[in-house]
Amino acid sequence: MNMKPLTCLARGTAILTAALALNASAGSLSTGQVDFGAFSPPSSGGEFVEINVSDCLISLATRLVEKEEPEIAQLLKGIHLVRVNVIGLDDQNRPELEKRIAGIRKDLDAKGWERLVTARQQAQDVGIYLKTSNKDTVEGLVVLVMQGNKQAVLINVVGNIKPEQLSLLGDRLHIDELKKAGKAARK
Amino acid sequence: MNPFAPQPVIRARALPVALLVLLGFFALVGLAVVGVTGYFRLSPDADALRRIALSSAGGSWNKVIALRVGWFTTGALRTGLSFVKMEPEARAALKVVRGAEVGVYELREAMAKPNQKSILARADKEMMARGWDRAVTVSKQDGLVVVYVSPSRFPAQNLKCCVLVLQERKLVVVSAQANLEPVLALALQHLQASHVALHPPARPRLRSA
């Protein structure tokens, strides 16, 4: 019996299975990634900012700085995704966003995220969470801020980053919200 | 019937040369028309974004301008200018652009503020189906800016982005494809040069006899 077609078929099946597995794993969230869900601009026309910096853009930024600032390149190399959401609050979306942020906090607690900072000052409510795999490897960082009646800020950085490095990252990727969150984390 | 009689030879009727020349001429004219009009049409992805934004915003819009320079034109420009003596920075900048297009549209009559939520939702659906990711969204009272990027394994070599700006009565769609590799190489060269200038290698001391 000619085994050649069977070998080809087996090889094809193996490649297809591997490709499907790869595709499935790409669709699922990595350990440090948090699905905040989809947001839409407030109906009142308030501020709405959404930034998704994927690893391909981060690697581009890394290449730009790796000769001049190797320590920053090292920091960027450990990062896979940066997501920032700023949603202006109005009477319509405030209750829904408060509920959603409370749900995210509960979910993070349940999934073993370490709560680093919880600060409630005046109308500002800040929560910073860290996901670590071993004691010294950070897999993700989440910053949740409710600024009274003004805006809600949700940040997720996937990769090896410490809260005090947020400002630096914000500076390098030109994301003001990260800089502000970094300053809040330092306080 | 004589079996040894020669069989009739059936030949395909050759097309007359004149007809072939005419067909070639029309094909060339057609290509030229498509090529020239291509400069004034947006690419399918940018056009889809424009279509969605205009239909979601409502009202009637006037096209102010739509221009597109593709890989062929930028390639021809690069080849042509490769024989010209230029500064390395200018040459690197020329090497960067692989294609660019811009479309500007203006709202004809006053109407209610466009629904940014609906524009964003529909644009997302269309662009994501075409393999684009939304990287940046900024929405305020008076405007909307959305940046889509095409994910690439080698972003330095092939960075594609498509931008939608809707402000008051104007809609702008910009799309560009670039190879940032030459610029990165030039930047690194400059960095190395400045590093050497700042930290010159130590000269061996001459010993006096």
HADDOCK unambig.tbl for C-alpha pairs under 7 A between the chains (distance, minus, plus):
assign (segid A and resid 40 and name CA) (segid B and resid 117 and name CA) 6.03 0.50 0.50
assign (segid A and resid 41 and name CA) (segid B and resid 117 and name CA) 5.89 0.50 0.50
assign (segid A and resid 41 and name CA) (segid B and resid 139 and name CA) 6.71 0.50 0.50
assign (segid A and resid 45 and name CA) (segid B and resid 140 and name CA) 5.87 0.50 0.50
assign (segid A and resid 45 and name CA) (segid B and resid 141 and name CA) 4.45 0.50 0.50
assign (segid A and resid 46 and name CA) (segid B and resid 140 and name CA) 5.71 0.50 0.50
assign (segid A and resid 46 and name CA) (segid B and resid 141 and name CA) 5.94 0.50 0.50
assign (segid A and resid 47 and name CA) (segid B and resid 139 and name CA) 5.89 0.50 0.50
assign (segid A and resid 47 and name CA) (segid B and resid 140 and name CA) 4.84 0.50 0.50
assign (segid A and resid 48 and name CA) (segid B and resid 138 and name CA) 5.69 0.50 0.50
assign (segid A and resid 48 and name CA) (segid B and resid 139 and name CA) 4.87 0.50 0.50
assign (segid A and resid 48 and name CA) (segid B and resid 140 and name CA) 6.39 0.50 0.50
assign (segid A and resid 49 and name CA) (segid B and resid 137 and name CA) 5.36 0.50 0.50
assign (segid A and resid 49 and name CA) (segid B and resid 138 and name CA) 4.48 0.50 0.50
assign (segid A and resid 49 and name CA) (segid B and resid 139 and name CA) 6.29 0.50 0.50
assign (segid A and resid 50 and name CA) (segid B and resid 136 and name CA) 5.59 0.50 0.50
assign (segid A and resid 50 and name CA) (segid B and resid 137 and name CA) 4.85 0.50 0.50
assign (segid A and resid 50 and name CA) (segid B and resid 138 and name CA) 6.56 0.50 0.50
assign (segid A and resid 51 and name CA) (segid B and resid 135 and name CA) 5.52 0.50 0.50
assign (segid A and resid 51 and name CA) (segid B and resid 136 and name CA) 4.47 0.50 0.50
assign (segid A and resid 51 and name CA) (segid B and resid 137 and name CA) 6.37 0.50 0.50
assign (segid A and resid 52 and name CA) (segid B and resid 135 and name CA) 4.62 0.50 0.50
assign (segid A and resid 52 and name CA) (segid B and resid 136 and name CA) 6.28 0.50 0.50
assign (segid A and resid 53 and name CA) (segid B and resid 135 and name CA) 6.11 0.50 0.50
assign (segid A and resid 56 and name CA) (segid B and resid 151 and name CA) 6.95 0.50 0.50
assign (segid A and resid 56 and name CA) (segid B and resid 152 and name CA) 6.69 0.50 0.50
assign (segid A and resid 56 and name CA) (segid B and resid 153 and name CA) 6.49 0.50 0.50
assign (segid A and resid 56 and name CA) (segid B and resid 155 and name CA) 6.03 0.50 0.50
assign (segid A and resid 57 and name CA) (segid B and resid 155 and name CA) 6.78 0.50 0.50
assign (segid A and resid 60 and name CA) (segid B and resid 155 and name CA) 6.44 0.50 0.50
assign (segid A and resid 60 and name CA) (segid B and resid 156 and name CA) 6.07 0.50 0.50
assign (segid A and resid 64 and name CA) (segid B and resid 184 and name CA) 6.61 0.50 0.50
assign (segid A and resid 68 and name CA) (segid B and resid 191 and name CA) 6.86 0.50 0.50
